[in-house]
């Protein structure tokens, strides 16, 4: 399985302009890949034609939405020609009211990549110079400080994207060389002149779905990896419980041919080295959290193709308003800023991911409880003799897993159905896509914490089986043996109680960076 997050993004170059980006391209830029804007004369002319059409339309007719008018419900307000060049600046400034946590540098870089991708389609009426400035900021690693709250997902991610627009004109703050500092100071240090936004450029920068799409790209990358990791954890749980590998038989799964579900079963089957088909198995059935794992993880695996389609279509679309058809000389007003497709993907993804958290939580409950774990000590404690009475193994970790799972499940309420009417009932039906995306990122974080705890616990369980001579290390498949080896590099067998926070955080970090070899 090839993962973008297993390559070295710093050595990559992602090309923008007249080519479709993949979500892996966005993830690569988020993690440090360079951006390269198409430089051909034909492409520059094509982009510039949109900006020139706005200029000519302004000169010939004197009325252009968002250029000589206010925005949204204020479109009936006429703006004098002497104020036209100030209007984009005012748009960026009055939207500077974001609150909440700040997007991480990786998330903010993904936002920049998504906005550059959309504007590079050439239907937004912006100049080539504006595209170059976003490219330069990415390559200099000058990252806008973007608060995550304040968008209803239509008319686009206005408030968070205003922070990108503000940085282009030299205002607000950036992260540069790991330090938050005023944009003006960084520009002065690097001899960069603030950009003067042309008519419509403020609107084009802000009136789009780049924030929710950026988070969706990052969420997809993590969810895809989590699907594979949860399959490995399930195989390890089966080994810990002395489970029945017949539950993953290929003949069995041929009878219910969901492709993603069958892929999960195949991964687990390979990890357990199940290749023989029982004529009439005398082994009792394992509990659902083991037996039905492919059916649970497989929902996410089967949903990934449509999720990719929705995300990448949005990524490669012109999603602001109005759309500028410079070739045919049309200004077309619509609702391409509406983030319904991303909202649906994020609401769907957080549901499937939280179900994986719940699955692993149930697996953890089985391996911890001597009533169900087929002869292992309570709480997977490796302590022996008289000291067993004062040692508690993974008892508190399992409580933590339950807490993280409960919070993940709580966050599965779909955001997209909570549309609010705002902006004097002009934006009377909105997508809530950015809130859905933020929810999904939180559910992923919590589920990755559950997975991290399970990796440690199942490693402990398998090693207890080996110490009890109920399992031989040489009988493990190379894939499972490799995972055990990687975990044991950070985690010593838990014999005496000790704080596990540090190794849990380290394990979560490795999951989020795709560092566990799960192929």
BELWOCOR-V787224 format. One record per residue. N is the residue number from 0. PSI is psi in whole degrees, -180 to 180 (* if undefined). Layout:
BEGIN
n->N psi->PSI
n->N psi->PSI
END
This chain:
BEGIN
n->0 psi->123
n->1 psi->129
n->2 psi->133
n->3 psi->-39
n->4 psi->3
n->5 psi->-3
n->6 psi->-179
n->7 psi->98
n->8 psi->-29
n->9 psi->-19
n->10 psi->3
n->11 psi->155
n->12 psi->126
n->13 psi->126
n->14 psi->136
n->15 psi->141
n->16 psi->112
n->17 psi->35
n->18 psi->148
n->19 psi->132
n->20 psi->147
n->21 psi->162
n->22 psi->-27
n->23 psi->-33
n->24 psi->-44
n->25 psi->-43
n->26 psi->-40
n->27 psi->-45
n->28 psi->-42
n->29 psi->-34
n->30 psi->9
n->31 psi->-2
n->32 psi->150
n->33 psi->151
n->34 psi->139
n->35 psi->112
n->36 psi->140
n->37 psi->132
n->38 psi->-2
n->39 psi->151
n->40 psi->-42
n->41 psi->-42
n->42 psi->-44
n->43 psi->-41
n->44 psi->-41
n->45 psi->-47
n->46 psi->-47
n->47 psi->-25
n->48 psi->-35
n->49 psi->-44
n->50 psi->-40
n->51 psi->-36
n->52 psi->-40
n->53 psi->-45
n->54 psi->-46
n->55 psi->-38
n->56 psi->-39
n->57 psi->-42
n->58 psi->-38
n->59 psi->-40
n->60 psi->-24
n->61 psi->1
n->62 psi->118
n->63 psi->129
n->64 psi->134
n->65 psi->0
n->66 psi->-50
n->67 psi->11
n->68 psi->166
n->69 psi->-175
n->70 psi->148
n->71 psi->-127
n->72 psi->-19
n->73 psi->15
n->74 psi->-15
n->75 psi->-7
n->76 psi->124
n->77 psi->134
n->78 psi->126
n->79 psi->150
n->80 psi->-27
n->81 psi->-12
n->82 psi->0
n->83 psi->-41
n->84 psi->-13
n->85 psi->-23
n->86 psi->-46
n->87 psi->-36
n->88 psi->-41
n->89 psi->-35
n->90 psi->-44
n->91 psi->-36
n->92 psi->-44
n->93 psi->-13
n->94 psi->6
n->95 psi->59
n->96 psi->27
n->97 psi->147
n->98 psi->-176
n->99 psi->-168
n->100 psi->159
n->101 psi->136
n->102 psi->141
n->103 psi->158
n->104 psi->-39
n->105 psi->-44
n->106 psi->-42
n->107 psi->-38
n->108 psi->-37
n->109 psi->-39
n->110 psi->-46
n->111 psi->-42
n->112 psi->-42
n->113 psi->-39
n->114 psi->-39
n->115 psi->-41
n->116 psi->-45
n->117 psi->-46
n->118 psi->-30
n->119 psi->-11
n->120 psi->-29
n->121 psi->25
n->122 psi->21
n->123 psi->-4
n->124 psi->30
n->125 psi->164
n->126 psi->158
n->127 psi->-32
n->128 psi->-38
n->129 psi->-44
n->130 psi->-41
n->131 psi->-38
n->132 psi->-41
n->133 psi->-42
n->134 psi->-46
n->135 psi->-41
n->136 psi->-42
n->137 psi->-45
n->138 psi->-24
n->139 psi->-4
n->140 psi->44
n->141 psi->110
n->142 psi->122
n->143 psi->141
n->144 psi->113
n->145 psi->112
n->146 psi->144
n->147 psi->-13
n->148 psi->147
n->149 psi->-1
n->150 psi->137
n->151 psi->6
n->152 psi->11
n->153 psi->125
n->154 psi->75
n->155 psi->-173
n->156 psi->61
n->157 psi->-56
n->158 psi->-52
n->159 psi->-37
n->160 psi->-18
n->161 psi->-24
n->162 psi->-32
n->163 psi->-47
n->164 psi->-41
n->165 psi->-38
n->166 psi->-37
n->167 psi->-33
n->168 psi->8
n->169 psi->17
n->170 psi->173
n->171 psi->-154
n->172 psi->156
n->173 psi->163
n->174 psi->119
n->175 psi->129
n->176 psi->37
n->177 psi->6
n->178 psi->136
n->179 psi->128
n->180 psi->159
n->181 psi->138
n->182 psi->-42
n->183 psi->-38
n->184 psi->-42
n->185 psi->-42
n->186 psi->-43
n->187 psi->-41
n->188 psi->-37
n->189 psi->6
n->190 psi->46
n->191 psi->131
n->192 psi->134
n->193 psi->145
n->194 psi->139
n->195 psi->113
n->196 psi->132
n->197 psi->167
n->198 psi->133
n->199 psi->-12
n->200 psi->-34
n->201 psi->-45
n->202 psi->-43
n->203 psi->-37
n->204 psi->-39
n->205 psi->-26
n->206 psi->71
n->207 psi->-177
n->208 psi->27
n->209 psi->-34
n->210 psi->-51
n->211 psi->-37
n->212 psi->-39
n->213 psi->-47
n->214 psi->-36
n->215 psi->-41
n->216 psi->-46
n->217 psi->-39
n->218 psi->-42
n->219 psi->-45
n->220 psi->-43
n->221 psi->-39
n->222 psi->-41
n->223 psi->-43
n->224 psi->-40
n->225 psi->-36
n->226 psi->-44
n->227 psi->-40
n->228 psi->-41
n->229 psi->-32
n->230 psi->-43
n->231 psi->-43
n->232 psi->-39
n->233 psi->-43
n->234 psi->-42
n->235 psi->-37
n->236 psi->-40
n->237 psi->-42
n->238 psi->-41
n->239 psi->-38
n->240 psi->1
n->241 psi->48
n->242 psi->179
n->243 psi->108
n->244 psi->-14
n->245 psi->-22
n->246 psi->-13
n->247 psi->15
n->248 psi->141
n->249 psi->-31
n->250 psi->-42
n->251 psi->-46
n->252 psi->-16
n->253 psi->-20
n->254 psi->-12
n->255 psi->84
n->256 psi->46
n->257 psi->122
n->258 psi->-43
n->259 psi->-44
n->260 psi->-42
n->261 psi->-32
n->262 psi->-43
n->263 psi->-46
n->264 psi->-40
n->265 psi->-42
n->266 psi->-45
n->267 psi->-43
n->268 psi->-44
n->269 psi->-39
n->270 psi->-30
n->271 psi->1
n->272 psi->43
n->273 psi->112
n->274 psi->-13
n->275 psi->146
n->276 psi->122
n->277 psi->141
n->278 psi->-41
n->279 psi->87
n->280 psi->131
n->281 psi->4
n->282 psi->133
n->283 psi->159
n->284 psi->136
n->285 psi->163
n->286 psi->162
n->287 psi->-35
n->288 psi->-14
n->289 psi->-54
n->290 psi->-37
n->291 psi->10
n->292 psi->-43
n->293 psi->-32
n->294 psi->-22
n->295 psi->-54
n->296 psi->-33
n->297 psi->-23
n->298 psi->-45
n->299 psi->-47
n->300 psi->-40
n->301 psi->-25
n->302 psi->-20
n->303 psi->-41
n->304 psi->-44
n->305 psi->-33
n->306 psi->-44
n->307 psi->-45
n->308 psi->-47
n->309 psi->-47
n->310 psi->-47
n->311 psi->-31
n->312 psi->-44
n->313 psi->-42
n->314 psi->-37
n->315 psi->20
n->316 psi->157
n->317 psi->112
n->318 psi->35
n->319 psi->-172
n->320 psi->136
n->321 psi->164
n->322 psi->136
n->323 psi->110
n->324 psi->88
n->325 psi->-33
n->326 psi->-48
n->327 psi->-3
n->328 psi->63
n->329 psi->142
n->330 psi->118
n->331 psi->116
n->332 psi->131
n->333 psi->-153
n->334 psi->36
n->335 psi->-11
n->336 psi->-9
n->337 psi->126
n->338 psi->37
n->339 psi->-39
n->340 psi->-42
n->341 psi->-39
n->342 psi->-44
n->343 psi->-43
n->344 psi->-46
n->345 psi->-40
n->346 psi->-39
n->347 psi->-44
n->348 psi->-42
n->349 psi->-29
n->350 psi->-50
n->351 psi->-37
n->352 psi->-43
n->353 psi->-33
n->354 psi->-32
n->355 psi->-39
n->356 psi->-45
n->357 psi->-39
n->358 psi->-51
n->359 psi->-35
n->360 psi->-42
n->361 psi->-38
n->362 psi->-41
n->363 psi->-42
n->364 psi->-39
n->365 psi->-47
n->366 psi->-21
n->367 psi->-25
n->368 psi->118
n->369 psi->-15
n->370 psi->-21
n->371 psi->-10
n->372 psi->14
n->373 psi->50
n->374 psi->8
n->375 psi->157
n->376 psi->155
n->377 psi->138
n->378 psi->17
n->379 psi->29
n->380 psi->135
n->381 psi->6
n->382 psi->148
n->383 psi->168
n->384 psi->-148
n->385 psi->-28
n->386 psi->-13
n->387 psi->-32
n->388 psi->-28
n->389 psi->1
n->390 psi->144
n->391 psi->5
n->392 psi->-125
n->393 psi->20
n->394 psi->-53
n->395 psi->-32
n->396 psi->-40
n->397 psi->-36
n->398 psi->-43
n->399 psi->-43
n->400 psi->-43
n->401 psi->-41
n->402 psi->-45
n->403 psi->-39
n->404 psi->-45
n->405 psi->-42
n->406 psi->-39
n->407 psi->-45
n->408 psi->-39
n->409 psi->-33
n->410 psi->7
n->411 psi->-4
n->412 psi->124
n->413 psi->128
n->414 psi->-30
n->415 psi->-19
n->416 psi->-1
n->417 psi->41
n->418 psi->142
n->419 psi->144
n->420 psi->131
n->421 psi->176
n->422 psi->58
n->423 psi->37
n->424 psi->15
n->425 psi->-50
n->426 psi->70
n->427 psi->-7
n->428 psi->114
n->429 psi->164
n->430 psi->-29
n->431 psi->25
n->432 psi->-36
n->433 psi->-35
n->434 psi->-42
n->435 psi->-42
n->436 psi->-42
n->437 psi->-41
n->438 psi->-44
n->439 psi->-41
n->440 psi->-38
n->441 psi->-42
n->442 psi->-40
n->443 psi->-45
n->444 psi->-48
n->445 psi->-40
n->446 psi->-36
n->447 psi->-33
n->448 psi->-42
n->449 psi->-45
n->450 psi->-38
n->451 psi->-45
n->452 psi->-40
n->453 psi->-38
n->454 psi->-44
n->455 psi->-45
n->456 psi->-44
n->457 psi->-32
n->458 psi->-44
n->459 psi->-45
n->460 psi->-44
n->461 psi->-40
n->462 psi->-31
n->463 psi->-40
n->464 psi->-41
n->465 psi->-43
n->466 psi->-28
n->467 psi->3
n->468 psi->31
n->469 psi->-4
n->470 psi->141
n->471 psi->133
n->472 psi->-36
n->473 psi->-17
n->474 psi->-10
n->475 psi->145
n->476 psi->153
n->477 psi->-33
n->478 psi->-48
n->479 psi->-40
n->480 psi->-39
n->481 psi->-43
n->482 psi->-43
n->483 psi->-43
n->484 psi->-43
n->485 psi->-42
n->486 psi->-43
n->487 psi->-20
n->488 psi->-27
n->489 psi->-19
n->490 psi->116
n->491 psi->144
n->492 psi->132
n->493 psi->94
n->494 psi->-49
n->495 psi->140
n->496 psi->136
n->497 psi->155
n->498 psi->136
n->499 psi->4
n->500 psi->-46
n->501 psi->-47
n->502 psi->-31
n->503 psi->-47
n->504 psi->-41
n->505 psi->-39
n->506 psi->-42
n->507 psi->-45
n->508 psi->-41
n->509 psi->-36
n->510 psi->-46
n->511 psi->-23
n->512 psi->8
n->513 psi->36
n->514 psi->-13
n->515 psi->130
n->516 psi->105
n->517 psi->12
n->518 psi->*
END
